[in-house]
């Protein structure tokens, strides 16, 4: 005689209980409840049927858990990181949470030691800034019910994790329109690394803005940089030494724009009389550059706050209104741009 199956527990079920009833791993159930797409349709339907029938509750965190948000940066340099941290900490204070910061020394994927440290801390959630986790690392977070939110993601825009970014494409479009509207036609662009989502989007938006205005982006005026001051300086030197140099440059971040300023000063090129410059970020120092930098503002502090809000919501079992939040960029006109002479 076959044993009678154990009755399903009464009341809302935890991830572990759902996994036992469905005959799947806790990682698979976690993917379903977190809205991940990489689950077989039949498995997803089975888990969702169980949730509809019995309900779902998050497991109570162990008393040893720390009330923390883990923030992971590829590197901690400059005001970019500070602005984001200000936004995260604003939300953390509101919810009586602490903030732990990790840095990857310029790499964009953490090593095994980082994930082990995070799992030992059991934070409320993780905000990964301008960096990405491996599939295995993401799975280990999900399986332990630790939400992950990407801020300014670097890779595939079709990633499954919730994310926060800025409207980089529209920012690039706006930069092009501003420069064309001033009368520039020979306009250069210095991008960031090609594999980064924001860099590609800014370049694509810039190209679209030129095309819509009937202006061309000449191949010799498109330079692929690294978002660093030194890279901006090297590319700007090469551009300004062309037989027919550009009258304007769109630097795809403010650090690159600083490099353009350095190169212009070295070569005796006046900004904006000989060369107009547009940056991207609007970091606090932009208004103190000489001349003050015209730039595309991305709301870094607000992006940090939005990412932290998403972590808190996910940790509380609340569904997200949007998996991908994109905050608006805006042109901030200062004195680094003008009509070509």
C-alpha positions in Angstrom: 0.0 0.0 0.0 1.4 3.4 -1.0 2.1 5.8 1.8 -0.4 8.7 2.0 1.3 11.9 0.8 1.9 14.4 3.5 -0.7 17.2 3.5 0.4 20.6 2.3 1.2 23.0 5.2 -1.6 25.3 6.1 -1.3 29.0 5.4 1.2 30.9 3.1 4.2 28.8 2.1 7.9 29.7 2.3 10.2 29.2 -0.7 11.5 26.0 0.9 8.0 24.6 1.3 7.0 25.6 -2.3 10.1 23.9 -3.6 9.4 20.7 -1.7 5.8 20.5 -3.0 6.8 21.3 -6.6 9.8 19.0 -6.5 12.2 21.7 -7.7 15.1 23.6 -6.1 14.6 26.6 -3.9 16.6 28.6 -6.4 14.0 27.9 -9.1 11.1 28.9 -6.8 13.1 32.1 -5.9 13.4 32.9 -9.6 9.6 32.6 -10.0 8.7 34.8 -7.0 11.3 37.4 -8.1 10.0 37.6 -11.7 13.0 36.0 -13.3 12.4 34.8 -16.9 14.8 31.9 -17.1 12.4 29.2 -15.8 10.7 26.6 -17.9 7.1 27.5 -18.6 5.6 24.3 -17.1 7.7 24.7 -13.9 6.7 28.4 -13.6 3.0 27.5 -14.0 3.3 24.7 -11.4 4.9 27.1 -8.8 2.5 29.9 -9.5 -0.5 27.5 -9.1 0.9 26.5 -5.7 1.3 30.2 -4.8 -2.3 30.9 -5.9 -3.6 28.0 -3.9 -1.6 28.4 -0.7 -0.1 31.9 -0.8 3.6 32.8 -0.3 5.4 34.3 2.7 9.0 35.2 3.0 10.9 33.2 5.6 11.6 35.2 8.8 15.2 36.2 8.7 17.4 34.7 11.4 17.9 36.9 14.5 21.7 37.1 13.6 20.9 38.8 10.3 22.2 42.3 9.9 19.9 45.1 8.8 22.2 46.1 6.0 22.2 47.0 2.3 25.3 45.8 0.5 26.5 48.2 -2.2 29.0 46.9 -4.7 31.1 49.3 -6.9 33.6 48.4 -9.6 35.7 51.1 -8.1 35.4 53.9 -5.5 36.8 56.9 -7.2 35.4 60.4 -7.6 32.0 61.9 -7.1 30.1 59.4 -9.1 30.2 56.9 -6.3 29.6 59.5 -3.6 26.4 60.8 -5.3 25.0 57.2 -5.6 25.9 56.4 -2.0 24.2 59.6 -0.8 21.0 58.3 -2.4 21.3 54.8 -1.0 22.1 56.1 2.5 19.1 58.4 2.4 16.7 55.4 2.0 18.8 53.3 4.4 18.4 55.9 7.2 14.7 56.0 6.6 14.4 52.3 7.2 17.0 52.1 10.0 19.4 50.1 7.8 23.2 50.3 7.6 25.2 50.3 4.4 28.2 48.1 3.6 30.4 49.1 0.6 32.6 46.8 -1.4 34.9 47.7 -4.3 36.3 45.6 -7.1 39.4 47.5 -7.9 38.2 48.4 -11.4 36.9 44.9 -12.3 33.3 44.5 -13.2 32.7 41.0 -11.7 33.3 40.1 -8.1 35.4 37.2 -7.0 34.3 34.2 -4.9 35.4 35.9 -1.6 32.9 38.7 -2.1 29.8 36.4 -2.4 30.9 34.4 0.6 31.2 37.6 2.7 27.7 38.7 1.5 26.1 35.4 2.3 27.7 35.5 5.8 26.3 39.0 6.4 22.8 38.1 5.1 22.0 41.7 4.1 18.5 43.0 3.3 19.7 43.1 -0.3 22.5 44.0 -2.7 22.8 47.0 -5.0 25.5 46.3 -7.7 26.7 49.5 -9.3 28.2 49.5 -12.7 29.2 45.9 -12.2 27.6 42.5 -12.7 27.5 39.2 -10.9 28.1 35.8 -12.5 25.0 33.5 -13.0 26.2 31.3 -10.1 26.6 34.3 -7.7 23.2 35.6 -8.6 21.7 32.2 -8.0 23.3 31.9 -4.6 21.7 35.3 -3.6 18.3 34.3 -4.9 18.4 30.9 -3.3 18.9 32.7 0.1 16.2 35.2 -0.5 18.6 38.1 -0.8 17.3 40.6 -3.5 19.7 41.9 -6.1 19.2 45.3 -7.9 21.6 46.5 -10.7 22.3 50.2 -10.9 23.7 51.6 -14.1 24.1 48.0 -15.5 27.2 47.4 -17.7 26.2 44.4 -19.8 23.2 42.9 -21.6 20.1 45.1 -21.4 17.9 42.0 -21.3 19.3 40.8 -17.9 16.7 39.4 -15.5 17.6 41.3 -12.4 15.7 44.5 -11.5 17.7 47.6 -12.5 17.9 51.4 -12.3 19.5 53.5 -15.0 19.3 56.9 -16.6 18.0 57.7 -20.1 21.4 57.6 -21.7 20.1 57.3 -25.3 18.0 60.4 -24.8 21.0 62.2 -23.2 23.1 61.5 -26.3 20.3 62.7 -28.6 20.0 65.9 -26.5 23.8 66.6 -26.7 23.7 66.3 -30.5 20.7 68.6 -30.8 22.3 71.2 -28.6 25.5 71.3 -30.6 23.8 71.2 -34.0 21.5 74.0 -32.8 24.5 76.2 -32.1 25.6 75.8 -35.7 28.2 73.0 -35.3 28.5 70.4 -38.0 31.9 68.9 -37.5 31.2 67.3 -34.1 33.4 64.6 -32.5 32.4 62.1 -29.8 34.5 60.2 -27.3 32.6 57.3 -25.9 33.2 54.9 -23.0 34.0 51.2 -23.3 32.0 49.4 -26.0 30.8 46.6 -23.8 29.0 49.0 -21.4 25.3 49.5 -21.9 25.3 53.2 -21.0 28.2 53.9 -23.3 26.5 52.2 -26.3 23.2 54.0 -25.6 24.8 57.5 -25.4 26.6 56.9 -28.7 23.5 55.6 -30.4 21.4 58.5 -29.2 24.1 61.0 -30.3 24.2 59.4 -33.8 20.4 59.6 -34.0 20.5 63.3 -33.0 23.0 64.1 -35.8 21.0 62.1 -38.4 17.8 63.8 -37.5 19.4 67.1 -38.0 21.0 66.1 -41.3 24.5 66.1 -39.9 27.0 63.3 -40.4 29.3 61.7 -37.9 32.6 61.3 -39.7 34.5 58.1 -38.9 37.6 60.0 -37.8 35.6 61.9 -35.3 34.3 58.9 -33.5 36.7 57.8 -30.7 36.1 54.9 -28.3 37.4 55.7 -24.9 37.3 54.3 -21.3 35.4 57.0 -19.3 38.8 58.1 -17.8 40.4 61.5 -17.7 43.6 60.3 -19.3 41.7 58.5 -22.1 39.8 61.7 -22.8 43.0 63.7 -23.0 44.6 61.3 -25.4 41.6 61.1 -27.8 41.1 64.9 -27.7 44.8 65.4 -28.5 44.4 63.2 -31.6 41.2 64.9 -32.6 42.6 68.5 -32.2 45.6 67.6 -34.3 43.6 66.5 -37.3 44.0 68.6 -40.5 40.3 69.5 -40.1 39.7 69.3 -36.4 36.2 69.3 -34.9 34.5 72.5 -33.6 32.7 70.5 -30.9 33.2 67.4 -28.8 30.6 65.3 -27.0 32.4 63.6 -24.1 30.3 60.7 -22.9 31.1 61.3 -19.2 32.4 64.3 -17.2 35.8 62.6 -16.6 36.4 62.3 -20.3 35.4 66.0 -20.6 38.1 66.9 -18.0 40.6 65.2 -20.3 39.3 67.2 -23.3 39.9 70.4 -21.3 43.5 69.3 -20.5 44.2 68.6 -24.2 42.7 71.9 -25.3 44.8 73.8 -22.8 48.0 72.0 -23.9 47.3 72.8 -27.5 46.2 76.4 -27.0 42.6 75.7 -28.1 40.1 78.0 -26.4 36.8 76.6 -24.9 34.3 77.5 -26.2 35.6 80.0 -28.8 37.5 77.3 -30.7 36.0 74.1 -29.3 32.6 73.5 -27.6 32.5 70.7 -25.1 29.5 68.8 -23.7 29.9 66.2 -20.9 27.6 63.6 -19.3 26.9 63.2 -15.6 26.8 66.7 -14.1 29.0 65.8 -11.2 29.2 68.6 -8.6 32.6 69.7 -9.9 31.3 70.4 -13.4 30.1 73.9 -12.5 33.5 74.8 -11.1 35.5 73.9 -14.2 36.9 76.8 -16.3 34.7 77.5 -18.1 31.8 75.7 -16.3 30.9 72.6 -18.2 27.8 72.2 -20.3 26.7 68.6 -19.6 23.9 66.1 -19.5 22.7 65.5 -16.0 22.0 62.0 -14.9 20.4 62.0 -11.4 22.9 59.8 -9.6 21.6 60.4 -6.1 18.1 59.7 -7.2 19.3 56.5 -8.9 20.9 55.4 -5.7 17.6 56.1 -3.8 15.5 54.2 -6.4 17.8 51.2 -6.2 17.6 51.1 -2.4 13.8 51.5 -2.5 13.6 48.5 -4.8 15.8 46.4 -2.5 13.6 47.3 0.5 10.4 46.5 -1.4 11.7 43.1 -2.6 12.9 42.3 0.9 9.4 43.0 2.2 7.8 40.7 -0.4 6.3 43.6 -2.3 6.0 43.3 -6.1 7.9 45.9 -8.1 5.8 48.2 -10.3 8.7 48.1 -12.8 11.6 45.7 -13.3 13.6 48.4 -15.1 13.5 52.0 -13.9 14.9 54.6 -16.2 15.3 58.1 -14.8 15.3 61.2 -17.0 18.4 63.0 -18.1 18.5 66.8 -18.7 20.8 69.2 -20.5 22.5 71.7 -18.2 23.8 74.6 -20.3 26.8 76.4 -18.9 29.7 78.2 -20.7 31.6 75.4 -22.4 29.4 75.6 -25.5 28.8 78.3 -28.0 28.4 79.0 -31.7 31.4 78.2 -33.9 33.5 81.2 -34.9 
